[in-house]
């Protein structure tokens, strides 16, 4: 995949190791560039295949073991592979080949560049998920800088097969950091995100601190990827978890038929309120199971066990909660439609992880439920689960720990000329937070911005 991005696609029929050998041969003088016949490939030199194996092992150790990919023995192995694989040539031709191989090595090293990545709030629920997502998606982390408050300093987080000591977040934490993922609360982001940006990092902030700042892009990669190029402040905001999954599901519909109005009711898991909220629900369940009275809640306004609480965040004068206001304003900003009509009711439910949403949309043009299913079946980031006859529809327990936004219960709303109902479910810690942030980082790399 690394070489393919540099224009060297692997031909069918070659193993990855054979492909490395063939690529080395292609750096030989012009008259020696012809590829051997297919039947001769099995006779590739054993020492060249062994070198290819060592190159692969060295690269992966550098990439995922925490070492810098540019260092170590990788450049020397590539030169040795070229020397052993290519036919012998005259002195002038050998010098030219060495120059070409040095250039190829530099290009390979550039494409294999690793990054210094800071995770602010590394010990929290979202921070931990960010680490798992970076590792699971093989993000090119050359050096990890896990940061947290003073009370978490000294703790260890696991990444890349080893333990990394958590550092105390301060104004000097971002020296040499290229990408900083923030998820430690709005006040922390307000103070330290500009410091990280001034130090040279690009910040992806998972809090609400900068979401509505007109100079800061609010990005869902499946919806408005071009916004990542707006780096005047070197800060990119990650939207609210409920907004992200809704817009990933609605974007293909919006492009096909336009959207006049959105009415959404959310059923949000306790994980959205952090690790302490998860523990509060678990503790209440344990006490209930043995007949003990439930203690006064610490995180939620009422005991969450066996309850639906129609309040997420403080109430505004309008009667909306902060969470509901976020969904309205963020949807308008991401869709670049300040006049879009959006109504939201957000509810906390006793589910550990995974937000569910009932979404009703009024469209500008006709779109049948069948056509909507076809659009969503091919949409990036979406998995269609819509077979009510077999009792198949998205469930939070199935979404937990996975990346897609699951969509089902798609049906036409006959109360308006062009309307649809959908049931949308996603893991709020992954696509709703960590995954979206990491995807923004990947997008920055793909576009040469990082």
C-alpha positions as CSV (number, residue, x, y, z in Angstrom):
1,X,0.0,0.0,0.0
2,X,2.9,2.3,0.8
3,X,4.5,1.8,-2.6
4,X,1.2,1.9,-4.4
5,X,0.7,5.5,-3.1
6,X,4.0,6.3,-4.7
7,X,2.9,5.0,-8.1
8,X,4.3,1.4,-7.8
9,X,1.3,-0.9,-7.9
10,X,1.9,-4.6,-7.3
11,X,1.1,-6.6,-10.4
12,X,-1.3,-9.6,-10.0
13,X,0.4,-12.9,-9.4
14,X,3.4,-11.6,-7.4
15,X,3.7,-12.0,-3.7
16,X,4.7,-8.8,-1.7
17,X,8.2,-10.1,-1.3
18,X,8.5,-10.9,-5.0
19,X,7.2,-7.5,-5.8
20,X,10.0,-5.9,-3.7
21,X,12.5,-7.9,-5.6
22,X,10.9,-6.8,-8.9
23,X,10.9,-3.2,-7.8
24,X,14.6,-3.4,-7.0
25,X,15.3,-4.9,-10.5
26,X,13.4,-2.0,-12.0
27,X,16.1,0.3,-10.7
28,X,18.7,-1.5,-12.8
29,X,20.0,0.0,-16.1
30,X,17.4,0.4,-18.8
31,X,18.5,-2.6,-20.8
32,X,18.0,-4.8,-17.8
33,X,14.5,-3.6,-16.8
34,X,12.6,-6.3,-18.5
35,X,10.6,-8.4,-16.0
36,X,11.4,-12.1,-16.1
37,X,8.8,-14.4,-17.6
38,X,6.1,-15.5,-15.2
39,X,7.4,-19.1,-15.0
40,X,10.8,-17.8,-14.0
41,X,9.5,-15.9,-11.0
42,X,9.6,-18.9,-8.8
43,X,13.4,-19.0,-9.3
44,X,14.0,-15.6,-7.8
45,X,17.3,-15.6,-5.8
46,X,16.7,-17.0,-2.3
47,X,19.0,-14.3,-0.8
48,X,16.9,-11.6,-2.5
49,X,13.7,-13.1,-1.0
50,X,15.4,-13.2,2.4
51,X,16.4,-9.6,2.1
52,X,12.8,-8.7,1.1
53,X,11.6,-10.5,4.3
54,X,14.0,-8.6,6.4
55,X,12.9,-5.3,4.8
56,X,9.3,-6.1,5.6
57,X,10.1,-7.0,9.2
58,X,12.3,-4.0,9.7
59,X,9.6,-1.6,8.3
60,X,6.9,-3.0,10.5
61,X,9.1,-3.0,13.6
62,X,9.9,0.6,12.9
63,X,6.3,1.6,12.2
64,X,4.6,-0.2,15.0
65,X,7.3,-0.7,17.6
66,X,7.9,2.9,18.3
67,X,11.2,3.4,16.4
68,X,11.8,6.0,13.7
69,X,11.2,4.5,10.3
70,X,14.0,6.7,8.8
71,X,16.7,5.1,11.1
72,X,18.0,1.7,11.6
73,X,19.0,-0.7,8.9
74,X,16.2,-0.2,6.4
75,X,18.0,2.1,3.9
76,X,21.0,-0.3,3.9
77,X,18.7,-3.3,3.3
78,X,17.1,-1.6,0.3
79,X,20.5,-0.9,-1.2
80,X,21.6,-4.5,-0.6
81,X,18.4,-5.8,-2.2
82,X,19.1,-3.7,-5.3
83,X,22.7,-4.9,-5.4
84,X,21.8,-8.6,-5.2
85,X,18.7,-8.5,-7.4
86,X,20.0,-6.5,-10.4
87,X,22.2,-7.9,-13.1
88,X,25.9,-6.9,-13.0
89,X,26.8,-3.8,-14.9
90,X,29.8,-1.7,-15.7
91,X,31.3,0.8,-13.3
92,X,29.4,3.8,-14.8
93,X,26.2,1.9,-14.9
94,X,26.7,0.8,-11.2
95,X,27.2,4.5,-10.2
96,X,24.1,5.5,-12.1
97,X,22.2,2.6,-10.4
98,X,23.4,3.7,-7.0
99,X,22.2,7.2,-7.6
100,X,18.8,6.0,-8.7
101,X,18.6,3.7,-5.7
102,X,19.4,6.5,-3.4
103,X,16.7,8.6,-4.9
104,X,14.2,5.7,-4.6
105,X,15.3,5.2,-1.0
106,X,14.6,8.8,-0.2
107,X,11.2,8.6,-1.9
108,X,10.4,5.4,0.1
109,X,11.5,7.1,3.3
110,X,9.4,10.1,2.6
111,X,6.3,7.9,1.9
112,X,7.1,5.9,5.1
113,X,7.4,9.1,7.2
114,X,6.1,8.6,10.7
115,X,4.7,11.4,12.9
116,X,5.0,12.6,16.4
117,X,1.5,12.4,17.8
118,X,0.2,13.7,21.1
119,X,-3.0,12.4,22.7
120,X,-4.3,14.9,25.3
121,X,-6.5,13.1,27.8
122,X,-4.8,9.8,27.1
123,X,-6.1,8.1,30.2
124,X,-9.8,9.0,29.6
125,X,-12.4,6.9,27.8
126,X,-12.0,8.7,24.5
127,X,-8.3,9.1,24.9
128,X,-7.9,5.3,25.3
129,X,-10.1,4.8,22.3
130,X,-7.9,7.1,20.3
131,X,-4.9,5.1,21.2
132,X,-6.6,1.8,20.1
133,X,-7.8,3.5,16.9
134,X,-4.4,4.8,16.0
135,X,-2.9,1.4,16.5
136,X,-5.7,-0.5,14.9
137,X,-5.6,1.6,11.7
138,X,-1.8,1.5,11.7
139,X,-1.5,5.3,11.8
140,X,2.1,6.2,11.2
141,X,3.1,7.1,14.7
142,X,6.8,7.4,15.1
143,X,6.7,8.9,18.6
144,X,3.7,8.9,20.9
145,X,3.3,11.7,23.5
146,X,0.5,10.7,25.9
147,X,-0.6,13.7,28.0
148,X,-3.0,14.1,30.9
149,X,-3.6,16.0,34.1
150,X,-1.1,15.9,37.0
151,X,-3.2,13.3,38.8
152,X,-2.7,10.8,35.9
153,X,1.0,11.6,35.3
154,X,3.2,8.5,35.7
155,X,0.5,6.1,34.7
156,X,1.3,3.9,31.6
157,X,-0.7,3.5,28.5
158,X,-0.2,0.6,26.1
159,X,0.6,1.4,22.4
160,X,2.6,-0.3,19.7
161,X,3.4,-3.4,21.8
162,X,4.9,-1.5,24.7
163,X,4.1,0.8,27.6
164,X,4.3,4.6,27.4
165,X,4.5,6.8,30.5
166,X,1.8,9.5,30.6
167,X,3.3,13.0,31.0
168,X,1.7,16.0,32.7
169,X,0.2,18.4,30.3
170,X,1.9,21.8,30.4
171,X,2.9,24.6,28.0
172,X,6.1,22.8,26.9
173,X,4.4,19.5,26.1
174,X,4.1,20.1,22.4
175,X,7.7,20.6,21.3
176,X,8.2,18.5,18.1
177,X,4.6,17.3,18.0
178,X,3.1,17.3,14.6
179,X,-0.4,16.1,15.3
180,X,-2.2,16.7,18.6
181,X,-5.5,14.9,19.4
182,X,-7.4,16.6,22.2
183,X,-10.1,15.0,24.4
184,X,-9.7,16.3,27.9
185,X,-12.5,18.8,28.2
186,X,-13.4,22.2,26.7
187,X,-11.4,24.3,29.2
188,X,-8.3,22.3,28.6
189,X,-8.7,22.7,24.9
190,X,-9.3,26.4,25.1
191,X,-6.1,26.9,27.0
192,X,-3.7,24.3,25.4
193,X,-4.9,23.9,21.8
194,X,-3.6,27.3,20.7
195,X,-0.3,26.6,22.5
196,X,0.0,23.3,20.6
197,X,-0.8,25.1,17.3
198,X,1.8,27.8,17.9
199,X,4.3,25.1,18.6
200,X,3.8,23.7,15.1
201,X,1.2,21.0,15.7
202,X,-2.1,20.6,13.9
203,X,-4.7,20.1,16.5
204,X,-7.8,17.9,16.2
205,X,-10.0,18.9,19.1
206,X,-12.8,16.6,20.3
207,X,-14.4,19.1,22.6
208,X,-17.0,21.8,21.8
209,X,-14.4,24.6,22.5
210,X,-13.9,25.5,18.8
211,X,-16.7,23.9,16.9
212,X,-18.7,27.1,16.2
213,X,-15.6,29.3,15.7
214,X,-15.9,30.5,12.1
215,X,-12.2,30.3,11.6
216,X,-12.0,26.6,12.7
217,X,-13.3,23.9,10.3
218,X,-15.8,21.4,11.7
219,X,-15.1,18.1,9.8
220,X,-16.7,14.8,9.1
221,X,-14.4,13.2,6.5
222,X,-17.3,11.4,4.7
223,X,-19.2,14.7,4.4
224,X,-17.0,17.8,4.1
225,X,-13.4,16.6,3.7
226,X,-12.2,19.7,1.8
227,X,-12.6,21.7,5.0
228,X,-9.3,20.2,6.4
229,X,-7.4,22.6,4.2
230,X,-8.6,25.6,6.2
231,X,-5.7,25.7,8.6
232,X,-5.4,29.3,9.4
233,X,-5.5,28.5,13.2
234,X,-4.0,25.0,12.8
235,X,-7.1,23.7,14.7
236,X,-9.7,21.3,13.4
237,X,-12.8,20.6,15.4
238,X,-14.3,17.2,15.8
239,X,-18.1,17.4,15.9
240,X,-20.4,16.1,18.6
241,X,-20.8,12.3,18.6
242,X,-24.5,12.4,17.8
243,X,-24.0,14.9,15.0
244,X,-21.3,12.8,13.3
245,X,-23.3,9.6,13.0
246,X,-26.4,11.4,11.8
247,X,-24.6,13.3,9.1
248,X,-22.7,10.3,7.8
249,X,-26.1,8.6,7.3
250,X,-27.8,11.6,5.8
251,X,-25.0,12.9,3.4
252,X,-25.8,10.5,0.5
253,X,-29.5,11.3,0.9
254,X,-28.8,15.0,0.9
255,X,-26.7,14.8,-2.2
256,X,-29.4,12.8,-4.1
257,X,-32.5,14.6,-3.0
258,X,-31.7,17.6,-0.8
259,X,-32.9,18.1,2.7
260,X,-35.4,20.7,3.9
261,X,-35.9,19.6,7.5
262,X,-34.4,17.2,10.0
263,X,-36.2,15.9,13.2
264,X,-34.0,13.7,15.4
265,X,-34.5,12.0,18.7
266,X,-31.4,10.5,20.2
267,X,-30.9,7.6,22.7
268,X,-27.4,8.1,24.0
269,X,-25.2,5.7,25.9
270,X,-23.6,6.6,29.2
271,X,-20.2,6.3,27.6
272,X,-20.8,9.7,26.1
273,X,-20.5,11.2,29.6
274,X,-17.1,9.6,30.2
275,X,-15.5,6.7,32.1
276,X,-17.0,7.8,35.5
277,X,-20.5,7.7,34.0
278,X,-19.9,4.1,32.8
279,X,-18.9,3.1,36.3
280,X,-21.9,4.8,37.8
281,X,-24.3,2.7,35.7
282,X,-22.4,-0.5,36.5
283,X,-22.4,0.3,40.2
284,X,-26.1,1.0,40.2
285,X,-26.7,-2.4,38.4
286,X,-24.6,-4.3,40.9
287,X,-26.4,-2.7,43.9
288,X,-29.8,-3.3,42.4
289,X,-28.9,-7.0,41.7
290,X,-28.3,-7.6,45.4
291,X,-31.2,-5.6,46.6
292,X,-29.2,-2.6,47.9
293,X,-30.6,1.0,47.6
294,X,-29.1,3.1,44.9
295,X,-26.9,5.9,46.0
296,X,-27.4,9.5,44.9
297,X,-26.1,9.9,41.3
298,X,-22.8,11.7,40.8
299,X,-22.8,12.2,37.0
300,X,-26.5,12.3,36.0
301,X,-29.3,14.3,37.4
302,X,-31.2,11.1,38.3
303,X,-30.3,7.4,38.6
304,X,-29.7,6.2,35.1
305,X,-30.4,2.5,35.8
306,X,-33.7,1.5,34.1
307,X,-34.4,5.1,33.2
308,X,-34.4,7.4,30.2
309,X,-33.3,11.0,31.1
310,X,-34.4,13.6,28.6
311,X,-31.6,15.9,29.6
312,X,-28.0,16.0,28.3
313,X,-26.3,19.2,29.3
314,X,-27.8,22.3,30.9
315,X,-31.1,23.8,29.7
316,X,-31.0,27.0,27.7
317,X,-33.6,29.8,27.8
318,X,-35.2,28.3,24.7
319,X,-35.9,25.1,26.6
320,X,-33.4,23.1,24.5
321,X,-30.4,21.5,26.2
322,X,-26.8,22.1,25.3
323,X,-26.6,18.8,23.5
324,X,-29.7,19.6,21.4
325,X,-28.3,23.0,20.5
326,X,-25.0,21.4,19.4
327,X,-26.8,19.1,17.0
328,X,-28.7,21.9,15.4
329,X,-25.8,24.3,15.0
330,X,-23.2,21.8,14.0
331,X,-25.5,20.3,11.4
332,X,-25.9,23.7,9.8
333,X,-22.2,24.4,9.8
334,X,-21.1,21.1,8.4
335,X,-23.8,21.1,5.7
336,X,-22.9,24.8,5.0
337,X,-26.6,25.7,5.3
338,X,-27.3,28.2,8.1
339,X,-31.0,28.2,7.3
340,X,-31.5,24.4,7.5
341,X,-34.4,23.5,9.8
342,X,-33.3,21.1,12.5
343,X,-35.1,19.9,15.6
344,X,-33.4,17.7,18.2
345,X,-34.4,15.9,21.4
346,X,-31.5,14.2,23.1
347,X,-32.1,11.5,25.8
348,X,-29.6,9.6,28.0
349,X,-30.4,5.9,28.3
350,X,-28.9,3.0,30.4
351,X,-26.7,1.6,27.6
352,X,-23.0,1.3,28.2
353,X,-21.8,2.2,24.7
354,X,-23.4,3.1,21.4
355,X,-25.8,5.9,20.5
356,X,-29.0,5.3,18.7
357,X,-31.1,7.9,16.8
358,X,-34.5,8.1,15.2
359,X,-34.1,10.4,12.3
360,X,-36.9,11.9,10.2
361,X,-36.0,14.0,7.1
362,X,-38.2,16.0,4.8
363,X,-36.6,16.1,1.3
364,X,-36.6,18.6,-1.5
365,X,-37.1,16.0,-4.2
366,X,-38.6,12.5,-4.3
367,X,-36.5,9.6,-3.0
368,X,-38.1,6.2,-2.3
369,X,-37.0,4.0,0.6
370,X,-35.7,1.5,-1.9
371,X,-33.5,4.1,-3.6
372,X,-32.3,5.3,-0.2
373,X,-31.2,1.8,0.7
374,X,-29.2,1.6,-2.5
375,X,-27.5,4.9,-1.8
376,X,-26.7,3.9,1.8
377,X,-25.5,0.4,0.8
378,X,-22.7,2.1,-1.2
379,X,-22.0,5.1,1.1
380,X,-18.6,5.4,2.8
381,X,-18.6,4.7,6.5
382,X,-22.1,3.2,6.4
383,X,-23.3,-0.4,6.9
384,X,-26.9,-1.1,5.9
385,X,-28.7,-3.4,8.3
386,X,-32.3,-3.3,7.2
387,X,-34.2,-6.6,7.1
388,X,-37.2,-6.2,9.5
389,X,-38.8,-9.4,8.4
390,X,-35.7,-11.2,9.8
391,X,-35.6,-8.9,12.8
392,X,-32.4,-7.4,11.5
393,X,-31.8,-3.7,12.3
394,X,-29.1,-1.7,14.0
395,X,-28.5,-2.4,17.7
396,X,-26.1,-0.6,20.0
397,X,-24.7,-3.9,21.4
398,X,-23.7,-4.9,17.9
399,X,-22.2,-1.5,17.1
400,X,-20.0,-1.3,20.2
401,X,-16.4,-1.7,19.4
402,X,-16.9,-1.2,15.6
403,X,-16.3,1.6,13.1
404,X,-19.3,1.9,10.8
405,X,-22.5,3.9,11.2
406,X,-25.3,1.4,11.0
407,X,-28.5,2.4,9.3
408,X,-31.8,0.5,9.2
409,X,-35.6,0.8,9.5
410,X,-35.6,2.9,6.4
411,X,-39.2,3.7,5.4
412,X,-41.1,6.5,3.7
413,X,-42.8,9.1,5.8
414,X,-46.3,9.6,4.2
415,X,-47.1,12.6,6.4
416,X,-45.1,14.9,4.1
417,X,-44.7,14.9,0.3
418,X,-41.1,13.6,0.3
419,X,-40.0,12.2,3.7
420,X,-38.0,9.3,5.1
421,X,-37.5,7.7,8.5
422,X,-34.2,6.1,9.5
423,X,-32.7,4.4,12.6
424,X,-29.0,5.2,13.0
425,X,-26.6,3.6,15.4
426,X,-22.9,3.9,16.0
427,X,-20.2,3.4,18.7
428,X,-20.0,7.0,20.1
429,X,-16.4,6.5,21.3
430,X,-15.2,5.3,17.9
431,X,-16.9,7.0,15.0
432,X,-18.5,9.5,17.4
433,X,-15.1,10.6,18.7
434,X,-11.8,8.8,18.3
435,X,-12.2,7.3,14.8
436,X,-13.4,10.6,13.3
437,X,-10.4,12.4,14.8
438,X,-7.9,9.8,13.5
439,X,-9.6,9.9,10.0
440,X,-9.0,13.6,10.0
441,X,-5.4,13.0,10.7
442,X,-5.3,10.4,7.8
443,X,-6.9,13.0,5.6
444,X,-4.3,15.6,6.4
445,X,-1.6,13.1,5.4
446,X,-3.3,12.1,2.2
447,X,-3.6,15.7,1.2
448,X,0.0,16.6,2.1
449,X,-1.0,18.9,4.9
450,X,0.8,17.1,7.7
